[in-house]
Amino acid sequence: MKEDITMAKLLKTTFTLFLALAFVFSFTSCKKEKAESSSATSSGNVSEAWIWEGPDYETLKENPGKAEITISNPTGVLAKVIDSGELIIGTSPDYPAAEFVDAATGEVMGCEILLAQYIANSLGVELKIETMDFSAVLTALDTGKIDLAISGFGYKEDRAEQYELSHGYEAQSSVSHHTLVVRADEIDQYNALSDLSGKKIDAQASSLQQMYVEDQIPNADLQLITSLDQGVLDLLADKIDAIALDATTAKNYAEASNGQLVSLYTEKEIEFDLSMYSDYAGNVCAAKKGETQFMEVINEIIDQVLATENYYEEYNLYATYYYAACEAAGISPEEE
């Protein structure tokens, strides 16, 4: 009898894992299919509720633009970048539309990748992209493996103490919503963040979501992961109760889950309170501590990206990058 029960559990676990893997694969394939046909609005692969009519990703990749800057007497990492003719960035490409891997070509894409190319163009150097787990990106700065970390980072006080952080940049206010994804059949359990107290919650190590869970759901059983795909596998296999992530990514994972997962922000407007962090809106780049000249130049470049008003209709250049990257990834931005 015990052996029968054990075998039944094993079969159930194996089947659940198979379904989870199939979901993650279908989510990736869906992004691939939508990206391949994104220019054909009648194909049915791009959400009919949202269509980007601005410049597409390939057009922006060919000519992302550049800032007009003057560099005098470069030192440190800035001198190294200019002398070598190469800017090396580190990123974890599992966070569409900021950075992701095209399933068809293996190319690293995203709005932050376009920003990185803009920065490299402004410095007059080539761009080299090093991919790694999210938790390894900042470590790569410490060891000198990369020059600049661009991987969906937000401002954190302890992060600012250890690294030089850039000015913030964001495409729209909706990316400043952060929430959780839960199983659809458990949605009735949750009406506020406090209902997640004591629950097992996945968040990427060193991410903003880790900080939000620690600050606002202090009794949660926080599990740190290296990728959001791992969180999806954990959630579908009943290993955890929720995943913490931004609202746009939450919505897209939920839409790709065939009704198995839901976003608490979309369904019940449950989100983390970001008012205590309001002075630091948007994502930031990071450089090694002490590289102030390098970061001053990066900030000058970023300021010009954000100041490029009406690049396409009412959008500045970074917002244009963002929406084009959403289209390329086959996802729709979160609507207010």
C-alpha positions as CSV (number, residue, x, y, z in Angstrom):
1,M,0.0,0.0,0.0
2,K,2.8,2.4,0.9
3,E,4.5,1.6,-2.4
4,D,1.3,2.3,-4.3
5,I,0.9,5.6,-2.6
6,T,4.5,6.6,-3.2
7,M,4.2,5.6,-6.9
8,A,0.9,7.6,-7.2
9,K,2.6,10.6,-5.7
10,L,5.6,10.2,-8.1
11,L,3.3,10.0,-11.1
12,K,1.4,13.0,-10.0
13,T,4.5,15.0,-9.4
14,T,6.0,13.9,-12.7
15,F,2.8,14.9,-14.6
16,T,2.6,18.3,-12.8
17,L,6.2,19.0,-13.7
18,F,5.5,18.0,-17.3
19,L,2.6,20.4,-17.5
20,A,4.8,23.1,-15.9
21,L,7.5,22.6,-18.4
22,A,5.0,22.6,-21.2
23,F,3.7,25.9,-20.0
24,V,7.1,27.5,-19.9
25,F,7.9,26.2,-23.3
26,S,4.6,27.4,-24.7
27,F,5.2,30.8,-23.1
28,T,8.5,31.0,-24.9
29,S,7.2,29.7,-28.1
30,C,4.3,32.1,-28.0
31,K,6.7,35.0,-27.6
32,K,8.7,33.6,-30.6
33,E,5.6,33.2,-32.8
34,K,4.4,36.7,-32.0
35,A,7.8,38.2,-32.6
36,E,8.1,36.5,-36.0
37,S,4.7,37.9,-37.2
38,S,4.5,41.1,-35.2
39,S,4.5,43.2,-38.4
40,A,1.4,41.4,-39.6
41,T,-1.4,42.8,-37.5
42,S,-3.9,40.4,-39.0
43,S,-2.0,37.3,-38.2
44,G,-3.7,36.8,-34.8
45,N,-0.4,36.3,-33.0
46,V,-0.3,39.8,-31.7
47,S,-2.9,40.9,-29.1
48,E,-5.8,42.6,-30.9
49,A,-6.2,44.8,-27.8
50,W,-2.8,46.4,-28.3
51,I,-1.0,47.1,-31.5
52,W,2.2,49.2,-31.7
53,E,2.2,51.4,-34.8
54,G,5.6,53.0,-34.2
55,P,9.0,52.0,-35.5
56,D,9.6,48.2,-35.0
57,Y,12.4,46.7,-33.1
58,E,14.6,45.8,-36.1
59,T,14.5,49.5,-37.2
60,L,15.5,50.7,-33.8
61,K,18.2,48.1,-33.5
62,E,19.8,49.3,-36.8
63,N,19.6,52.9,-35.6
64,P,18.9,53.4,-31.9
65,G,20.5,56.9,-32.0
66,K,23.2,58.4,-29.9
67,A,23.7,61.3,-27.5
68,E,26.0,64.3,-28.2
69,I,28.5,64.3,-25.4
70,T,32.0,65.6,-24.8
71,I,34.5,63.5,-22.8
72,S,37.6,65.0,-21.3
73,N,40.5,63.2,-19.6
74,P,38.7,59.9,-19.1
75,T,39.9,57.7,-16.2
76,G,39.0,54.3,-14.7
77,V,36.4,52.2,-16.4
78,L,35.5,55.1,-18.8
79,A,39.1,55.2,-20.1
80,K,39.2,51.4,-20.4
81,V,36.0,51.4,-22.4
82,I,37.2,54.1,-24.8
83,D,40.7,52.7,-25.1
84,S,39.4,49.1,-25.8
85,G,36.6,50.3,-28.1
86,E,34.2,48.1,-26.3
87,L,31.5,48.5,-23.7
88,I,30.8,45.2,-21.9
89,I,27.4,45.0,-20.2
90,G,26.0,42.2,-18.0
91,T,22.4,41.2,-18.1
92,S,20.0,38.4,-17.2
93,P,17.8,38.1,-20.3
94,D,14.6,36.6,-18.7
95,Y,12.6,39.8,-18.2
96,P,10.7,40.9,-21.3
97,A,10.4,43.5,-22.5
98,A,13.5,44.8,-20.8
99,E,15.8,42.0,-21.9
100,F,15.0,38.6,-23.3
101,V,16.3,36.0,-25.8
102,D,14.7,35.6,-29.2
103,A,13.8,31.9,-29.4
104,A,14.4,31.8,-33.1
105,T,17.8,33.4,-33.3
106,G,19.2,33.3,-29.8
107,E,19.7,37.1,-30.0
108,V,19.5,39.1,-26.7
109,M,16.8,41.7,-27.2
110,G,14.9,44.3,-25.2
111,C,14.4,47.9,-24.5
112,E,17.3,48.0,-22.1
113,I,19.5,46.3,-24.8
114,L,18.5,49.2,-27.2
115,L,19.5,51.6,-24.4
116,A,22.8,49.9,-24.0
117,Q,23.4,50.2,-27.7
118,Y,22.5,53.9,-27.5
119,I,25.1,54.3,-24.7
120,A,27.7,52.4,-26.7
121,N,27.0,54.6,-29.8
122,S,27.3,57.7,-27.7
123,L,30.7,56.6,-26.4
124,G,31.8,55.7,-29.9
125,V,32.4,52.0,-29.1
126,E,31.1,48.5,-29.8
127,L,28.6,46.8,-27.5
128,K,29.4,43.4,-26.0
129,I,26.7,41.6,-24.1
130,E,27.5,39.1,-21.3
131,T,24.5,37.0,-20.2
132,M,24.3,35.5,-16.7
133,D,21.9,34.8,-13.8
134,F,20.4,37.9,-12.3
135,S,22.1,37.3,-9.0
136,A,25.5,37.2,-10.7
137,V,25.3,40.5,-12.6
138,L,26.4,42.8,-9.9
139,T,29.1,40.3,-8.8
140,A,30.4,40.6,-12.3
141,L,30.9,44.3,-11.8
142,D,32.9,43.7,-8.6
143,T,35.2,41.3,-10.4
144,G,35.6,43.6,-13.5
145,K,34.1,41.1,-15.9
146,I,31.7,43.7,-17.1
147,D,31.7,47.5,-17.2
148,L,28.0,48.2,-16.7
149,A,25.1,46.3,-15.3
150,I,21.8,46.7,-17.2
151,S,19.2,44.1,-16.1
152,G,16.0,45.6,-14.8
153,F,17.6,47.0,-11.7
154,G,15.7,49.4,-9.5
155,Y,17.0,51.7,-6.8
156,K,17.7,50.2,-3.5
157,E,19.4,52.0,-0.6
158,D,21.9,49.2,0.1
159,R,22.6,48.8,-3.7
160,A,23.4,52.6,-3.9
161,E,25.9,52.1,-1.0
162,Q,27.7,49.4,-2.9
163,Y,27.5,50.6,-6.5
164,E,27.2,53.8,-8.6
165,L,23.6,53.9,-9.8
166,S,22.4,55.9,-12.8
167,H,19.4,58.2,-13.1
168,G,16.1,56.3,-13.3
169,Y,14.4,55.6,-16.6
170,E,11.0,54.2,-17.3
171,A,8.6,54.0,-20.3
172,Q,5.3,54.3,-18.5
173,S,3.8,54.5,-15.1
174,S,2.4,50.9,-15.2
175,V,5.9,49.4,-15.0
176,S,6.0,50.9,-11.5
177,H,3.2,48.5,-10.3
178,H,4.6,45.4,-8.7
179,T,2.4,42.5,-7.6
180,L,2.2,38.7,-7.3
181,V,1.0,35.8,-9.5
182,V,-1.0,33.0,-7.8
183,R,-2.8,29.9,-8.9
184,A,-6.2,30.8,-10.4
185,D,-8.1,28.3,-8.2
186,E,-6.8,30.1,-5.1
187,I,-7.6,33.7,-6.1
188,D,-10.5,33.9,-3.6
189,Q,-8.0,33.6,-0.7
190,Y,-6.5,37.0,-1.5
191,N,-8.0,40.4,-1.0
192,A,-4.9,42.3,0.3
193,L,-1.1,41.9,0.6
194,S,-1.7,40.9,4.3
195,D,-3.4,37.7,3.1
196,L,-0.1,36.5,1.8
197,S,1.4,36.5,5.3
198,G,2.9,33.1,6.0
199,K,2.8,32.0,2.4
200,K,5.7,30.7,0.3
201,I,6.7,33.4,-2.2
202,D,9.3,33.2,-4.9
203,A,11.3,36.4,-5.8
204,Q,14.4,36.8,-7.9
205,A,17.5,37.2,-5.7
206,S,18.7,40.8,-5.3
207,S,15.6,42.1,-7.1
208,L,13.2,44.9,-6.1
209,Q,10.5,42.3,-5.5
210,Q,12.7,40.7,-2.9
211,M,12.9,44.0,-1.1
212,Y,9.1,44.6,-1.4
213,V,8.3,41.2,0.0
214,E,10.7,41.6,2.9
215,D,9.4,45.1,3.7
216,Q,5.7,44.6,3.2
217,I,5.0,40.9,3.8
218,P,7.5,40.3,6.6
219,N,6.0,37.0,7.7
220,A,6.2,35.5,4.2
221,D,8.3,32.4,3.6
222,L,10.5,34.0,1.0
223,Q,12.2,31.7,-1.5
224,L,15.0,33.3,-3.6
225,I,15.3,32.1,-7.2
226,T,17.6,32.9,-10.2
227,S,14.9,33.1,-12.9
228,L,11.2,33.9,-13.2
229,D,10.7,30.7,-15.2
230,Q,11.8,28.7,-12.2
231,G,9.2,30.6,-10.2
232,V,6.5,29.5,-12.7
233,L,7.6,25.9,-12.4
234,D,7.5,26.1,-8.6
235,L,4.0,27.7,-8.6
236,L,2.5,25.2,-11.0
237,A,4.1,22.3,-9.1
238,D,2.5,23.6,-5.8
239,K,5.9,24.2,-4.3
240,I,5.1,27.8,-3.5
241,D,2.0,30.0,-3.2
242,A,3.0,33.1,-5.2
243,I,5.6,34.8,-7.3
244,A,6.5,38.5,-6.8
245,L,7.2,40.4,-10.0
246,D,6.2,43.6,-11.9
247,A,2.6,44.0,-13.1
248,T,3.4,43.8,-16.8
249,T,5.3,40.6,-16.5
250,A,2.7,39.2,-14.2
251,K,-0.1,39.9,-16.7
252,N,1.9,38.3,-19.5
253,Y,2.6,35.1,-17.5
254,A,-1.0,34.9,-16.5
255,E,-2.2,35.3,-20.1
256,A,0.1,32.6,-21.3
257,S,-0.9,30.1,-18.6
258,N,-4.2,29.0,-20.2
259,G,-6.1,30.0,-17.1
260,Q,-3.9,28.3,-14.5
261,L,-2.3,31.5,-13.2
262,V,-3.7,35.0,-12.4
263,S,-2.1,38.4,-11.6
264,L,-3.3,39.8,-8.3
265,Y,-3.0,43.3,-9.8
266,T,-5.1,42.5,-12.8
267,E,-7.8,40.6,-10.9
268,K,-7.9,42.5,-7.6
269,E,-5.6,45.5,-7.9
270,I,-3.4,44.1,-5.2
271,E,0.1,45.6,-5.4
272,F,3.0,46.6,-3.3
273,D,3.0,50.1,-1.9
274,L,5.8,52.0,-3.7
275,S,5.2,55.4,-2.1
276,M,8.1,54.9,0.3
277,Y,10.4,54.4,-2.8
278,S,8.8,57.2,-4.9
279,D,12.0,59.3,-5.3
280,Y,13.6,56.5,-7.3
281,A,11.1,55.6,-10.0
282,G,12.2,53.5,-12.9
283,N,15.1,51.2,-13.7
284,V,18.8,52.1,-13.2
285,C,22.2,51.0,-14.6
286,A,24.9,50.1,-12.1
287,A,28.7,50.6,-12.3
288,K,31.5,49.7,-9.8
289,K,31.6,51.9,-6.7
290,G,33.9,54.8,-7.2
291,E,33.5,55.1,-10.9
292,T,31.8,58.5,-10.6
293,Q,33.2,59.9,-13.9
294,F,31.9,56.9,-15.8
295,M,28.4,57.2,-14.2
296,E,28.3,61.0,-14.8
297,V,28.7,60.3,-18.5
298,I,26.1,57.5,-18.4
299,N,23.7,59.9,-16.7
300,E,24.3,62.5,-19.3
301,I,23.5,60.0,-22.0
302,I,20.4,58.7,-20.2
303,D,19.1,62.2,-19.7
304,Q,19.3,62.8,-23.4
305,V,17.3,59.6,-24.1
306,L,14.5,60.7,-21.8
307,A,14.6,64.3,-23.1
308,T,14.0,63.1,-26.7
309,E,10.3,64.1,-26.5
310,N,7.9,63.2,-29.2
311,Y,10.3,60.8,-30.9
312,Y,7.2,58.9,-32.1
313,E,4.0,60.8,-31.4
314,E,3.9,61.5,-27.6
315,Y,6.7,59.0,-26.7
316,N,10.2,59.8,-25.8
317,L,13.0,57.6,-27.1
318,Y,13.1,55.1,-24.2
319,A,9.3,54.7,-24.3
320,T,9.7,53.9,-28.0
321,Y,12.3,51.3,-27.2
322,Y,9.9,49.8,-24.7
323,Y,6.8,49.5,-26.9
324,A,8.9,48.1,-29.8
325,A,10.4,45.5,-27.5
326,C,7.0,44.5,-26.2
327,E,5.9,44.0,-29.8
328,A,9.1,42.0,-30.6
329,A,8.5,39.8,-27.5
330,G,4.9,39.2,-28.4
331,I,3.6,40.8,-25.2
332,S,1.3,43.7,-24.4
333,P,2.2,46.4,-22.0
334,E,0.1,46.7,-18.8
335,E,-2.7,49.2,-19.4
336,E,-3.8,51.6,-16.7
